[in-house]
Amino acid sequence: MTVCDHGPFDASVFAAGGRSVGVLHGAANLDPRLLDEAVHNESGPGGWPPPGPGDREAEIPAVQTTRERMAPIALPQARTVAWAKSPPTSLGKGEIMPQDRPIVGIDVSKDRLDVHIVPGDRRCSRPNTVEGRRALIADLRRLAPAQIAFEATGGYEQPLCDALLAAGLPMRRCNALQVRRFGQACGTLAKDDPIDAALIARFAGTVSAEIVPPRPEDRRLAELESYRRDIVRCLTRLKAQRDRVSGAVRDLHQRRLKQAEADLREIDARIRQVVRADARLARRHDLISSIPGIGTTLTTTLLACVPEWGAISSRKITALIGVAPYLDRSGRTDNRRHIKAGRRHARSALYMAALCALRYNPVWKAFYDGLVRNGKPGKVALTALMRKIAITINIMIAKEIPWAPPTRPA
């Protein structure tokens, strides 16, 4: 694997590779060895990073047109191929992005950033350090890509995300499971960092998505909320063990319990401070908390877990949280629709909001009772109420209107 240094760029070092890689170039029957060879081949023309102002020899290959890059895929014919040509109905999955600017895929590890660019299959690697990210940002600014995609890697991607946001570059954090399944659909079973970078770039160029750029205030609130969940779990465990602790460690246990309670009060105070310091968060907090039955803790959890409130449609927000019902049909089999995936912490908060609404919100209580009278099981009716609460919050934030009960029950 070639690793670029911080000196002048040499086009012969960062070769483009001899074969095209990914779903756009006949990947239905792709041998994993070909992908590995394409990533590691260093004898092709062109290269990346882009040349500096004085480097005339290291010219970037001309960017392919959309028609050339989006060549038809040679897929085996199937009986359902005519149906498969219909427009997708899910959240943009399967849509081809019509752009002529390059797309950058970055595989983030603890020590290294592997970069892959399509079209052209150019690549390099940078150290995942402050200096390495700074050099990479300078290269990406000259390249001016349509988007820069990377996977969520347990926090290692956050410094890169912050650097891209500060530089004003278009970034996209992809779902790692979707990228892996995309690679399997392409026939790519091999896995290493350069291959993953290539798959991320192909995935970003093939599967479109509505990108809501994260704000530093939203990320700070999400970090505090995540730490609060850890403290609550620790506090719950300590309280459950309180009656079973022997005298030998009882004083230590009591000390840990008091410390966890103090930490919880401290983190709640910091969360309130972050919300009050940002006008947007404060306004959204007031809107959500105006709903009867939703208190401060549920409100801050929903704000931290779903910063996309009001920026996307109600259908997409319910799918994002994981309360949208999905069909389960095949032939004569027609199973009951069910929910799946989504952000579980936001879904848990909506579950608690729905339980509170049954006691303190007569409008939503009437909605739930109507579903039960019509024969819906209790859990199904409760899930429908969670979905209704999510849609209501999304509309309230999008239109910036507080809660107002309708003239008649929903």
Sequence and secondary structure as in RCSB ss.txt:
>XXXX:A:sequence
MTVCDHGPFDASVFAAGGRSVGVLHGAANLDPRLLDEAVHNESGPGGWPPPGPGDREAEIPAVQTTRERMAPIAL
PQARTVAWAKSPPTSLGKGEIMPQDRPIVGIDVSKDRLDVHIVPGDRRCSRPNTVEGRRALIADLRRLAPAQIAF
EATGGYEQPLCDALLAAGLPMRRCNALQVRRFGQACGTLAKDDPIDAALIARFAGTVSAEIVPPRPEDRRLAELE
SYRRDIVRCLTRLKAQRDRVSGAVRDLHQRRLKQAEADLREIDARIRQVVRADARLARRHDLISSIPGIGTTLTT
TLLACVPEWGAISSRKITALIGVAPYLDRSGRTDNRRHIKAGRRHARSALYMAALCALRYNPVWKAFYDGLVRNG
KPGKVALTALMRKIAITINIMIAKEIPWAPPTRPA
>XXXX:A:secstr
     SS   TTTS   SS  STTSSGGG  HHHHHHHHH   SS  SS   TT  SS       HHHHT     
   TTHHHHTS   SSSTT      S EEEEEE SSEEEEEEETTTEEEEEESSHHHHHHHHHHHHHH  SEEEE
E  TTTTHHHHHHHHHHT  EEEE HHHHHHHHHHTT     HHHHHHHHHHHHHHS        HHHHHHHHHH
HHHHHHHHHHHHHHHHGGG  TTTHHHHHHHHHHHHHHHHHHHHHHHHHHHH HHHHHHHHHHHTSTT  HHHHH
HHHHH TTTTTS HHHHHHHHT   EEEEETTEEEEEE   S HHHHHHHHHHHHHHHHH HHHHHHHHHHHHTT
  HHHHHHHHHHHHHHHHHHHHHHT      SS  
